[in-house]
Amino acid sequence: PGCLLLQLLSYLGACDRLLKQGYEEGQVEEAMEMFQYSEKKAAEFLRLLAQFNDMGFQQNEIKEVLLLCGNEREKALEELVMK
């Protein structure tokens, strides 16, 4: 039980830090789930998602490509441009 509580507190802390960076709650929760609660990977995903969104790409396509490319920016950008 103690271990589960620590995991929950760690998750909530990570979500809180990401929310403070200006990301939407739903996106933060989704990113944390997609990357097995890795704050580092979720943060990179959210950063790239916002970046590619600002470039005019569709959010659902961005998510798909980032997952396929493992958050590799150059590879993901190449895939998005080719779509």
C-alpha atoms as one frame of an Amber mdcrd trajectory, in Angstrom:
protein
   0.000   0.000   0.000   2.808   2.461   0.802   4.372   1.892  -2.595   1.114
   2.712  -4.345   0.806   5.928  -2.346   4.324   6.967  -3.368   3.499   6.271
  -7.020   0.331   8.343  -6.751   2.172  11.254  -5.121   4.877  11.068  -7.773
   2.230  11.089 -10.530   0.389  14.035  -8.997   3.641  15.968  -8.584   4.599
  15.334 -12.206   1.139  16.404 -13.418   1.314  19.539 -11.296   4.719  20.505
 -12.734   3.479  19.985 -16.291   0.289  21.969 -15.627   2.406  24.837 -14.300
   4.201  24.870 -17.658   0.878  25.801 -19.244  -0.271  22.464 -20.673  -3.956
  21.503 -20.504  -4.995  19.001 -17.838  -6.470  16.484 -20.298  -3.327  16.542
 -22.423  -1.087  16.122 -19.367  -3.062  13.109 -18.135  -3.109  11.553 -21.608
   0.634  12.071 -22.103   1.453  10.610 -18.682  -0.607   7.512 -19.479   0.875
   7.100 -22.967   4.416   7.123 -21.570   3.800   4.920 -18.520   3.935   7.914
 -16.189   7.388   9.061 -17.278   7.375  12.799 -16.622  10.391  13.339 -18.874
   8.839  11.593 -21.893   5.429  13.184 -21.289   7.010  16.645 -21.069   8.892
  16.131 -24.339   5.722  14.867 -26.023   3.726  17.892 -24.833   6.471  20.302
 -25.906   6.627  18.807 -29.406   2.838  18.597 -29.633   2.567  22.338 -28.929
   5.417  23.124 -31.319   3.955  21.149 -34.225   0.477  22.462 -33.430   1.837
  26.015 -33.769   3.191  25.017 -37.185  -0.368  24.199 -38.270  -0.369  20.406
 -38.153  -3.469  18.553 -36.919  -3.302  17.433 -33.297  -4.442  13.843 -33.932
  -1.793  13.417 -36.656   0.882  14.916 -34.399   0.065  12.499 -31.574   0.156
   9.502 -33.898   3.473  10.498 -35.473   5.132  11.341 -32.143   4.182   7.939
 -30.763   5.469   6.153 -33.871   8.707   8.147 -33.851   9.296   7.909 -30.107
   9.283  11.693 -29.657  12.157  12.158 -32.111  11.560  15.692 -33.367  13.276
  15.515 -36.768  11.796  12.136 -37.668   8.319  13.255 -36.566   8.554  16.516
 -38.516   9.578  14.590 -41.631   6.568  12.267 -41.247   4.166  15.180 -40.707
   5.439  17.024 -43.764   5.009  13.916 -45.920   1.354  13.407 -44.841
